Amino acid sequence: MAQYSRLEVASVMKETGMVPLFFHRDIELSKNVLKACYDGGARLMEFTSRGDFAHEVFGELVKYANANLPGMILGVGSVTDAAAASLYMQLGANFVVTPVLREDIAVVCNRRKVLWSPGCGTLTEIARAEELGCEIVKLFPGDIYGPQFVKGVKGPQPWTSIMPTGGVSPTEENLKAWFDAGVTCVGMGSKLISKDILANKDFKGLEAKVKEALDIIKKVQNK
């Protein structure tokens, strides 16, 4: 069961400004990645459900975080149907991220007051997601739309909270462009948790990279 309500999760997303995301089949490696992100200052992690038995890895990560990483909010990404969302919530997912807007996922998440963030690509989809109770909309793929799209949305809908994922990199130039456009937070995957870091098990390097990215975000956030 989720330990954090959707409003609590949304608040941490807004405060910290970044959600690291990754997937790996190896449980011990995944624990080390999670701890490195935590030690670097991240307080959210999206584990993307992209492989066989991903739910088993996720369940172990939740137990590890609950026992060793106080305040770490674990969620799941790449969820494509309500059944998968329900399974992950049973395993302790505190938020659910989807690549597309699916109303069946909205229903099961809202029932448990768990934050869900659907991938949207049009203003109509964003408006529908908000009508269904979405707190923070995922803009995906972010690099296709860019900061100008966010700025365009925020004109008629200043209340909309957006999290671009895809095309976000841990550089001041990139992050400043997104936050200047009005994003609430960003999702960051391989540009942050790279294949080289995973292959070399460079967890100290990852910790430093996460800290650097969060420091940049704190600098460029429009508060």
Disulfide bonds with the S-S distance in Angstrom:
none
